[in-house]
Amino acid sequence: MNNKYKIIPGVGIIGANNNYYIRTVDSNYKLPNNQQLLEELRKILQGIAEGENINAPTFIIQYLLKIKAITNNQNENLNLPIFFSDCTNLGKKLNKRYKFTKKESNSKVYIYYINDYGRLLISKQKIDLSSAITDIELSKEMIAYCEQFILKNLHKLEEISINQALIINVLDYLHHSEIINVSDAFSF
């Protein structure tokens, strides 16, 4: 079955006598003394391990993603050695959320939200589009919306050269993306 999540190898629930932990590669995370929650977590982890499509509360899934017990299959490219430029709030938030760091990155990626067109422009070089780009404070919902399309298209960043940019139309219901030459970006 096609499952949205995948369990990370080595993850499991350990402990005894109401003293339980989720073991991950990074650490052991203490679980509350709640037998019902413990059984729910076991069931969810077992389902993910078996490749089932699970129906679990969002807060549990978010917690499992945060502690790196599971991964989102659509986000496997998060291991790409990149760092979003901190010249925009969106780039800063992505770096912080996914713990992208300059030290671990091989390349820096610039991300711009072109407000007038509802497009994201992602490039490997800084582009001066000051008249078309505003670093507006996007709502939480809009950041999450943009983020899902950025992460979905991260694999395309490996395909583009330094002289190209990836454009994602986030407001178009088809979410069309295309690779353009950086020089064409000035036609916005």
N, C-alpha and C positions, 0 to 999 in steps of 0.2 A: 504494500500500500504506500501511496505517496503521503508522507508525513511532513508536517511543517517543521518539526523539531527532531533533533538527534541527540542522544545521550553522549556525553563526553566519556571516553574510556577511563576506567578507574573510579567512576563515581558510584557511591553506594551509601546506604544507611548503616551505621555501625553503633554499637553500644548495647547496654543492658541496664536493668533496674531503673527505669525511668531517666536514664542519662544517655540520650541519643544524639548523634551527630550525622550530618551529611558530609561524607568524605569527598573532596575534590582534589584535583592536582595541586591547587594552590594552598589549601588549608582544610581544617575540619570546622564545620559550622554547627554550633549547638542548636538543637531543636527544642521548642517549648515542651513542657511536660503535659502533652495533650495526645492521648491515645488515638482519638478520631483523626486529628491532623496527621499524625504519624502514619496511620493506615492509608489516608488519602495520598500522602507523598509517595509511599511505597507503590501504590496502585498507579499513580501518574508516571513515576520513573520506570516501572515495569512495562507499562503501555508504550512509552516512548522507546524503550530498549527493544521491544518487539515490533516496532514500526507501525503501531496502531495510530489512527487519528484520534486524538484525545480531546475530551471536553472538560477542561479544568478551569477553576477560577483564575482570572487574569492576574491577581496579586501573587498567586503561587507560581505561575509561569514566569512573571517578571522577576521574582526572587530567584528562581532556578537559573534564569538567564544571567542575572546579576552576579551570582556566585560562581558562574561558569560550570554548572552541573549539566546544563543542556546548551545546545546551540541552535540557532535558527538556520535551517538548511539554506534559506535564501541569502543568508549573510555569511556564507563560508569564506567569501573574499575579504573578510575583515582582517585576515592575516596578511593582507597586502602590506608591503613596507611603505606606507604613505603617511603623510601628515598634511592636514588641511591648513592652508594659510590662515593665520589669525587676523587677516584684514577684514573679515566679516564675522558677525555674531554667529551665523549658521556654522561656519567653519570651526569657530571656537567651541561651540556646543557639541559638535560631532567628535572633535578631538577629546574633549573631556568625558563624554559619555562612553566612548569606545577605548579610552585610554591610549589613543594614538600619541606617540611622543616623537620629538625631533631626533632624539638619540637613536631610536630604533628604525627610523625611516631612511629609505634610500632616495626618496624623492618627495618633493613638496608639491601639493596639489592646491590650486586656487579655485575657490568656488564662489560664484556670484549669483545672486537672485536678481534677474532683470524684471523689475516690478511692472513696467509698462506692458510687457509681453507675457508675463507669467511663466518665464523660463528660467531654468538653472543653466549656467554656463560653467563648465568645469574644464580647467586647463592645467598644463604643467608649467606654464609661465604666467607671470603677472601681466594683466591686460589693463590698460587705462581706458575704461569705459565710463568715466565719472558722470557723463551726462545721462547715460542710460541706467546706471546702477545706483541704487540707493540702499544703504545698509539699514533697511527698516527693521524695526523690532517685530519679527513675525510672531504670531500667536503660537501657543504651545501646540495647538492642533495643526497649524500650517507647517511648523518645524517638523513634526512627526510625519506629515504628509510628504514634505520634500525629502526627508531623510530616507523614507522607504524607497523612493525612486533613485536616490543617489546610491544607496547600498545595492539595489537591484542591478545597477549599471556599472558598478565598480570594475567588473571584469573588462569592460570596454576601455578603461583607462590604460590597460596594458597594451592595447592596440594603437593608441594614438601617439603621435610623435610630439616633440616639443613645439612644433609649428601648427598643431591642431588643437581643437577644443571639442568637447562633448556638450551638446545642447539637449536638454530634456524639457519637453513641454509639459509642465506639471498640471496646468489648468485644462489642457485638452483631454477629453475622456479616454482617448487612445494612448496617451502618455508617450507619444512618438519621441524617439531620440535619434539624433544624427550626429555624425562627426563632420566638422567643418574646419576650414583653414582659419587660423587665428586672424589673418588679414581680413577675412570675411566677417568677423565678429564686429568690425567697426561699422558695418552697414545697418546695425540696429537703430 
